[in-house]
Amino acid sequence: LSAASNPNSLESSLVSLSSSEAITPEERNEMETLVLNFTEKYYTYSLETYIADGEKLLPLLTHDYQADYLDSLTKSYNAAQVSNANSTVTNAMIIYCEKVTPDQGIAKVQFQANVLTHQVETVNRYNITLELKKEENQWRIQNIVDEDPVAFSNLEKLL
């Protein structure tokens, strides 16, 4: 599920900034809508349509990020195949979404997903941090900086 992360990426400098750039309500709405749409679509998958559905997200990504994303998508698909996994995002909420320069932003989302692995369903919560960049006058995903599992339920069924 993880896209290529760069530990020297913008996240450490973005999150450590004490003040953020002014953001209009329209811009916040655009950024939050992008982040929630990406989260729901990227983390909802079935093995039958995994790659095709993942490729549909390319317009939401910066041009620079697309090659890394496609590489990560293939690796994620292979991992999902091994565990015969399917996932459905059931809810997502933005923890923060900030513009840190006129054309860069960062967002953290927590989402819950029902994950079916080897015929056993678990309900899992994850946090993801997304780097955003304004490109061609639109906000886009520049990177998945971090993905962290927060909570798993029903794991004993998998053991």
C-alpha positions in Angstrom: 0.0 0.0 0.0 2.9 2.4 0.5 4.2 4.7 -2.1 7.8 5.5 -2.3 8.7 7.7 0.7 11.7 9.9 0.9 12.8 10.6 4.5 14.5 13.8 3.3 11.2 14.9 1.8 9.3 18.1 2.5 7.4 16.6 5.5 10.0 17.3 8.1 10.4 20.9 7.0 6.7 21.4 6.4 5.5 20.0 9.7 8.2 21.8 11.7 7.2 25.2 10.3 5.6 27.2 13.1 3.3 29.2 10.8 1.5 28.2 7.7 0.8 30.2 4.6 -2.6 32.0 4.4 -5.2 29.7 2.9 -8.6 30.8 1.4 -11.7 28.8 2.1 -11.9 27.8 -1.6 -8.3 26.6 -1.5 -8.8 24.6 1.7 -11.9 23.0 0.1 -9.9 22.1 -3.0 -7.1 20.6 -1.0 -9.3 18.7 1.4 -11.5 17.4 -1.5 -8.4 16.2 -3.3 -7.0 14.5 -0.2 -10.3 12.7 0.7 -10.9 11.6 -2.9 -7.4 10.2 -3.2 -7.6 8.4 0.2 -11.0 6.8 -0.6 -10.0 5.7 -4.1 -6.4 4.6 -3.4 -7.2 2.6 -0.3 -10.4 1.0 -1.6 -9.3 -1.9 -3.9 -10.0 -5.3 -5.2 -7.4 -7.6 -6.8 -9.5 -7.7 -10.0 -9.3 -4.0 -10.7 -6.3 -2.9 -8.5 -4.0 -1.6 -11.3 -6.7 -0.1 -13.5 -8.3 1.7 -10.5 -4.9 2.9 -9.3 -4.1 4.3 -12.8 -7.3 6.3 -12.7 -5.7 8.4 -9.9 -2.9 9.7 -12.1 -4.7 13.0 -12.9 -4.7 13.7 -9.1 -0.9 13.4 -9.0 1.9 15.8 -10.0 3.7 14.9 -13.1 6.9 14.4 -11.1 5.3 11.9 -8.8 3.5 9.7 -11.4 6.4 7.4 -12.2 7.2 6.7 -8.5 3.5 6.2 -7.9 3.1 3.6 -10.7 6.2 1.7 -9.4 4.7 1.7 -5.9 1.3 0.7 -7.3 2.8 -2.4 -8.8 4.6 -3.3 -5.6 1.5 -2.8 -3.6 -0.5 -4.9 -6.0 2.0 -7.7 -5.6 1.7 -7.5 -1.8 -2.1 -7.5 -2.0 -2.0 -10.6 -4.2 0.2 -12.5 -1.7 -2.4 -11.9 1.1 -5.4 -12.1 -1.3 -6.5 -8.7 0.1 -9.4 -6.5 -0.7 -10.1 -3.2 1.1 -12.9 -0.7 1.4 -12.5 2.7 3.0 -15.6 3.2 5.3 -14.7 6.7 6.5 -12.0 9.2 6.4 -11.3 12.5 8.2 -8.7 15.2 7.8 -6.6 15.7 10.8 -4.8 18.7 9.3 -4.4 20.3 5.9 -2.1 23.3 5.6 -0.6 25.4 2.9 3.0 26.0 3.9 4.2 27.9 0.8 2.1 29.4 -2.0 2.4 26.1 -4.0 3.1 23.5 -1.4 1.0 21.9 1.3 0.7 19.0 3.7 -2.3 17.0 4.9 -2.8 14.2 7.4 -5.8 11.9 7.1 -7.0 9.2 9.3 -9.2 6.6 7.7 -10.9 3.3 8.5 -11.0 0.4 6.1 -12.6 -3.0 6.1 -9.8 -5.3 4.9 -10.5 -8.8 3.7 -7.4 -11.0 3.8 -7.5 -14.7 3.2 -11.3 -14.6 3.7 -11.0 -12.9 7.1 -12.3 -9.4 7.5 -10.6 -6.9 9.9 -11.5 -3.3 10.6 -8.3 -1.2 10.5 -7.5 2.4 11.0 -4.6 4.2 9.4 -3.0 7.6 9.3 -1.4 8.9 6.1 0.5 12.1 5.4 0.3 13.5 1.9 2.6 16.1 0.4 0.6 18.5 -1.9 1.8 20.7 -4.7 0.0 23.2 -6.8 0.7 22.4 -10.5 -1.0 23.9 -13.5 -3.1 25.9 -11.1 -4.5 22.8 -9.3 -3.6 21.1 -6.1 -2.2 17.6 -6.6 -0.7 14.9 -4.6 3.2 15.1 -4.7 3.9 12.2 -2.4 2.6 9.8 0.2 5.1 10.8 2.9 4.0 8.4 5.6 1.5 5.6 6.2 0.9 4.3 9.7 -1.5 1.7 11.0 -3.3 3.1 14.0 -5.5 0.2 15.1 -6.6 -3.2 14.0 -9.6 -5.2 15.1 -10.3 -8.9 14.8 -6.6 -9.7 14.2 -6.9 -12.9 16.3 -9.0 -14.3 13.5 -5.9 -14.1 11.2 -3.7 -15.9 13.6 
